[in-house]
Amino acid sequence: MRGAVLGLTVLLAVTGCATAPKTQQKAVQLTVDGLKLADASDLQSQAEAQLAYTLDYGYVARAGAAAVSCWFAKTGVESEVDKRLWCGPVQVPGTGAGTDWVPVPIKEVTKNGDEVRYEVQSPQVPENGKRSTPGGVLVRTDGKEFDPSKQQDLTAGRDFLAVLPDDGKRNNADLGLGNVDIKLRDDLLATTVTGWANPDTWITADGTVRAETGARLRVVRMKVEKLWEIDSGFHRTNWQGFAPQPSELALEVPGRRHLLPADRLPANGSVFVVYTVPDPQEGTERLALGTLGAKSLEQRVEVPSGKRTDAPPAVLQRGAGPAQFTEVTQKIRYGGSALGLKVTGVRLGRQRPVKLGESQYDVATASAADKALLEVRFEATGDLPDTAGGGLTKDLITVTLPDGSTAKQVGARYDGGPLPFAIVVEIPADTRSVSAGLVEGVVELPRLGRTLISPVDSRVTLALEF
């Protein structure tokens, strides 16, 4: 059974062959709770047989030139060890480029005088992206000892995948990466592959990673935006049913699919993904983006060619918004007040959050692959009247298409202010320009009663060339 253990690393640890263990002069008698541990060498062998399955299935990868072996952890009291073995060195896919260890619990079977007998249990393989390391010195029954905290060289085996932070201070040429521009996005996660290489070695601040025989090393540099964290539209707590599930980013290599753990990815930043592929290679590598939930979607693109292997909605092949937005304001009359309807931003996508009634939120989805949802965000400026009018005035704010028709409003977001702070309309996915603004109308408002709301100057034009 796979269980999460300990925390994840934020270091760029690394590197090649396992450090040679310190050899004692003779075998040792290990104890547990002061009793002699019977058949301890058999427990080591049984745990190693168990771990072989985790390697075969790709739950962990080899991370050293020596064979993976299992050790007892000393407690610091004479020959005492704790009630589990540690097997490694390995690498848990999705962690850093350092070595991890898999704990294998042991269960007491019988006691006989001053001796106790145990049997091994299933390995507690960490979840993808979660590190697992013993806290003390490791020992085997033949007297060999090993300190897992010491710097280790690392040779990356099959199924190796490390997600490493990138401070962006060095350009691709300095790093030996080729320039690539591959974009993949939905409304909750966006990524751009900016660099790619198949080096013999990859140098980090702490050492060098190389692939073992029968594997090749790959490096992908990518920028990531977790939109469910940085897009204010998703900062809600009262969702109808379940909150939107964060999208999943995965790297698919021949024979394996590696999920990139969300907690190893920055909210808005860059990472290096260092991984291995079989040598010789059969098949291609792909970056996959999975949109989860009722309106699920799977997108794939080959790396490094950028060839799409799916048929995504047209809007997701466009940008979601401009790099910089110039705010523009339409002057309006709100009863006896002079206000401004300031457009503060736009967002183009397949799905957008909208408010349902007075409390809950939901995610609206475009009705067809050739349609898009356009979110226009607003801020009311001026001498704001004391009324909660967003839910009543939202239909007075319209978006007009180039052919003069009015786009269908599929939802809005609002709070206690006089106007909504976002409306969402459906438009053709290839639309490059719209106009937005208020139309005249009379609404029944709290505290103000029947109120005339009308535009003072013309609508604003919004370019969608991004």
N, C-alpha and C positions, 0 to 999 in steps of 0.2 A: 504494500500500500504506500502510495506516495504521500509524504507529509511535509509540510513546510517546517523548516528549522532555521533558527537564528536569523540575523539580518542580512541585508545585501551590502556589498562593498561599493565604495565610491572611488576606489583607487584604480590606477591603470597597472595593476600588478601583472606579472608576465611569466613565462619564459622556458624553455627547452627540456633537458633531461633532469630527472629527479636527483636531488642531492643524495650522495651515498650515505646510507645509515651508518651510525657508529656501532661497531661490533664489539660485544663483550667477550670474555674468555670462555664462558660456559653457559649452558642453558639455565633458566631460572624457574623456580616454582612460584607461580602467581597465586594470589589469594583474593577472595571476595568476602567482605565482612569478617575477615580474620580466618576463614576456612580455606583449605587448599583447593584450588580449582582443578578438578579432574579433567583429563583429556582436553586440555586447553589448545593443543596443536590441532586437534580434530575440529574444534570450534572455528579456528582460523580457516581451515580448508573448507568447511561447510559454508562459512560466510563468503569466501571467495567464489564458490560455486553459485551462491545466490546472486552475487553482484554481477556475474557474467551475463545474467539475463537482462539486467538494467543496461549494460553496455550494448548487448545485441539489439535491444529495442530503442536505443538512442535516448534513453532518459538521462544519461550522463555520457560524457565523452572522455576518452583517454587524454591525460594531460601530462604525460611523461614518457620517456623512452623505456623505462623499466615496466614490467608487468604490474598490474594493479594487485595490491596485496592488502590483507586485513590485519589490524593491530589492536592491542588493548591499550587503554589510556590509563597511565599511572595517576594515582590520586595524591601522591606525595608522601604516603605513609608506607615505608618499607617496600614490600613487594605487592602492595594492595593495588587493585585495578577496579574500575567501575563496571557496571553491569551492561556493557555494550562494547562492540568492536567498532573500529573506524576503518573504512576501506577506501583506498585511494593510492596515489593522487588521481583525481578526476576533475572534470569541469562540468558544472551544471549549465546547460545551454541558457544563454540570456544573462549570465552574470558577467563579471569582469574577466580579465585575462589571467587571473591567478588560479591556484589549485584549490579544489574543494574536496571534502571527504564525506562519505556516506555512512551514517551510523547504522549499525545492525544490533538491535537489542538481543539480549540473551535471557532465557527464562529458566528459573530453577526447576529441576526435575526431582532430585533426591538428595538427602544428606546421609552420610555414613561416618560417624565419629567426627574427626577433624577435617573431613573432606566433603565437598559439595559438587554436584554434577548439574550442568546447565545444557540447554539446547538453544540453537540460534532461531531467531524469528525473522520475519520478512524485513528486508532493508527499508529504512525510512528515507526514501529518495526525496530530496528537496524539490519543491515546485520550481518551474522555470524561473530563472532570475533571482532565486533565493540561495544564498551561500550557506554552507555548513562546514564548520571547522572545529576540531577538538581543541580543548583549552590547555592541555598539558602535553608532556612528553609521551610518545607512543613506544610500546615495547612488544616484542614477540617472544615466544617461548624459547627460542634459541639464544636469547640474550641481546639481540639487536635492538637498538633504540633509535628513535627518530624524532626530531623537533619540527613539527609542521609549521611553526611560526617563522622559521628561517627562510630567507630568500631562496626560491627554487627556480631553476630553469624550466621552461615549459615547451614541450613538443605537442602541438595540437593534433589530436586524432580525429577519426571520423565522428561526425555529428557535433564538432566543436563550434560554438558560436558565442562570441563575446560582444557586449554592447558597452562601448567606452565613451566617456565624455570628450567633447571636442570644443576647445576654447576659441577656435576660429582664428588663431593668431598666425598660423602658417598657411600659405596658399597651396593649391594642389600640386603645382610644379615642384615646390620645395619638398613635398611629401612623396613625390613619385606617383601621384595619382593622375589619371586622365580626366579631362573635364567631361561631365555628363550633365544633361538637363532632362530629367524624367520627373514628371509631376503626377501625383495621385492624390485625390482628395474626396471626401464627402463633407457633410455638414458638421461633423464632430471631430474629424482628424484630417490633417493635411500633411503631406510629406513631399519633399523634393530631393531626389538623388542628384548630388552635385559633383561627385567624384567616384572613380572606380579603378581598381588595380588588381592584378594577380601576381603579387610579388613572391619571391622565394622566402623573404622574411619581412616582418613588420616590427619596426622599432618603436617602443614606447619610452616614457620617462624612466621606467624601472627595468628595462631589458628588452629582449628580442623574442618574438613568437615565430616559430617555424612549423611547417606541417610534417607529420610523420610520413614514412614511405607508404605509397598508395593513396595519398591525399594531396590536394593542392590548396594553397591559401588564397583567399579572396578578401578584399577590403572594399567596403561601400561607405561613402561619406554622405550623410543625409541630414537635411533640415526637417524638423518636426514641429508642428503646431497642434497642441491638444486643445481643440476649439471648445470642448466641453468645459475646459477650465478658463480659457482666456476670452471666450465670447460671452458677453454679459447676457445674451438672450437665454442662455441655459442656466443662469444662476438663480434657479427657482427651487423651492422645497415642496410645494404642494401640487405634485403632478397627478393627473388622473391615472390611476393604476400605478405602473412602475415608472420611475424616472428614466429618461433616455439612457440606454446602455452605451458606454464608451465604445467606439469602434476599435477593431483589432487590426494591428499591422503584423504581417508575417513574411518571412523569407522562405521561399520554397526552393529547395535544391533537389537534385535527383535522389529519390528515395526517402526524402524527409521534408517535413514542414515545421519550421521553427517559428513559434510565436514570439514576437519581441515584447517582453513584459512591459506593461504600461508604466510601472514605477521605475524602470530603467531609462525611460524617455523623458526629456525635459518638457516643461509646459510650452516653451517657445525657445528652441535652440537647436544645436547640431550634435550629432553623435557619429562615431565610427562603429560600423558593424564588421567584425573580423570573424571569418568563418572558413570552414573547409568544405571541399567538394571531392568526390571520388576522382582518382587519377589512374587510368584514363576516364574521362567524363562521358556519361551518356545522358542526353537530355539537356535542358536549359535551366537557368536560374530565373526565378520570378519574384517580384515584390507583389504581395497580395494585401488588399484592404477590404476588411469585412465590416459592413454596416449591419448592426444587430437590431433585433426587435421585430415587430409585426411587419414592417416594410423592409425586410433584410435585402442586402445587395452584396455581391462579391465582385471586386474588380481586381484585375491582374495585368501586370506589365512585365515584359522581359527585361532583364538586366544583363549587359549594359546597353542593349540595342534600343530600348524604349518602345519596342513593338507591343501594341495592345493585343491581348489574347482574349478579350471579352468585347461586349457591345454595351458600354456604359451609357446612361442617359446623357444627352448632348450637353446639358448644363454643367455636368461634372468634368467636361473636357475644356471648360472655360475657367477663368479666374473667378474667385468668389467676391472680389471687391477691389477697389483701387488701392495702391500702396499708400497714397495720401488723398484725403477727401477735403475739398474746399467747401466749407459750410455756406449755405445760401438761405435767405429768409424771405418769406412772403408775408406782407403786412395784412392783418385782418382786424375786423371789428367783432368783439365778443360782448354783445349787449352794449353797455356803456363804456367798455374798456377797449383801449387800443393795444393789441397784442401782436407778437410776431410768431409765425409758424416756421421755426428754423429747422432745416433739414441738416442733420448731423452725420448721416452716413447711410450707406446702402449695403445690402448683402444679397448675393445671388446664389441660389442653391436648389437642391431637390427637396429639402425638408427645413422647416422653420418652426420655432416654438410660438404658440398662440395661446391666448387666455380664453378659458371657457367660463362664461358667466362671471360671477364676482370673486371666485376663489381659485379654481383649479386651472392648471395649464396642460396642454397637450402638444404633440408634434404633428403639424400638418405636412402632407406629402403631395408633390405635384401629381396631377391626374394621369399623365402620360409621359413617355420617354422624350417626346419633343416639346414638353412644357417645362417651365421653370417657376420657382417661387422667388419673387423679389420682395425683400424686406426694406422698407424705407423708415429710417429712424428720425424722430422729431424731438424738439425741445420747445416748450412754450416760453416766450420771453415777454417782458413788459410788466404792466401792473396786473398781476394775475388775480382774477376773482376767486372768492372763497367758495368753491363748489367742486364736487367730484363729478366731472363730466366726460371722462375719457370713453366710457362704455356707451355714452349717448351721442357723442360727436364723431366717433370713428367713421361712420358712414358718410360724413360730410367731407372727408379727405379722400380724394380719388387719384388714380394714376391713369393717364391717358396714353394709349399706344400711338405709334406713328401714323396709323390709318385713321386716327380720330376716335376710335372706339375706347370705351372705358374698361380697364382690366378688372376682372372679377376679384373682389376682396374675399380672401379665405380666412382671415382672422386679424387680430390686433393684440397689442399688449398695452396696458394702461394701469395707473395706480390711482391715487387720490387727487390728481391734478385736473385742470379743466379740459385738457386734450390728451389723446393717446400719445405714448412715446414711441410707438412703432405700429405700422400696418403692414400686412402681408398680402400680396396680390399674385395671381397666376398670370404669366405672360408666355408667349412663344419663346423657346430657348435661345433663338438666334436674335432676339431683340437687342438693338444697340443704343437706343435712346428712348426715353419716356419723359413726360411732364407730370409733375405732382403739385397738388395744391388743394385749397379749400374751395368748396362750392357753397353757395348760400343756402341756408336752411334755418328752420325754427325748431328748437328742442325744449323740452320741459326739464329744467335743471333743478337739483336740490338747492333750496334756499333762494334761488333766483327766479324760479318759475319759468314761464315761457320767455325764451330768449332768442333774439335774432342774431345769427352768426353769419358773417359775410366777408368775402375777400375785399381788400382795398386795392392791391395791385395785382399784377399778372402772376400766373403760375410759374414755377421754376422748372428749368430743363435739366434732366439728369442724364449724363452720358454714361453708357454701360460698356465702354470700350476698355475692358480689362480681362 
